[in-house]
Amino acid sequence: MRSAPGYTIESLDTGLRLMRLFLTHDTLTVSEAAGLLEVGRSTAHRVLATLEGRGFAGRDASGRGYAAGPELMRLGRPAGFGAVVRERVAGVLDDAVRRTGETVQAVALIGDRIIVTDARESPQPVRVRPGTGLTHPAHATAGGKTLLSLLTPGQVRAVYPDEEWEPVTPRTITSRTALLAELEAVRDRGYAVSAGESARGLCAVAVPLVGSGPRDRLALVASVPADRGDEGALREQAARLRESVAAPGPLRAE
């Protein structure tokens, strides 16, 4: 994680870094927070207690850890979880699973990760299981690359301040330079693919779904087992996803 430039209020910096952890962790114990932030347990406990008092954190169901509180959810809720948008997206997902025959998901971008906001499972015997609420590295997924391609190169560099990072699988993009080149290709063809980049044996294709700004954009993803995910098949599925997005109804990609 980058160090804050210039003058830093240490306690505020720790609190902000801790809130950011709730983007990728459903719950955190005091020990886990201390380890991830590289601070003492007493510091982590004080910061969590302060966040709890202001509504930015709360005790989880077990009572042993903390989860994002209502204020943080209101502040940082990604696209797709609101009732109105969820209802509008539901029809697109229903249509897309009929057209593609595969598991389809709506995903939103949070920093350098995507979160699955809603999904429909394929009816086929061998299929990808949906994971509503799960997060994945954006650069390793079709949905993430679709949403990153809607950012400017400068915005992408802000999301990825380091030039290199560890791979998720042997096929994952591992440099910012390579990612920027891939995003340019995504813009040119209008869809993104991931072939074994986020998980072995998993392929996916994605197109923009809805949203005019970074906070409300969603991507529509079809996920398939590798034996149904060659280049031609993914290209055909991208066309079917576009048909679902463009089908008559109130939802339109922007």
Beta strands, then each sheet from edge to edge (+ up, - down):
strand 1: 57-59
strand 2: 66-68
strand 3: 103-110
strand 4: 113-120
strand 5: 135-137
strand 6: 192-195
strand 7: 202-210
strand 8: 218-225
sheet 1: 1+ 2-
sheet 2: 5+ 4- 3+ 8- 7+ 6-
end
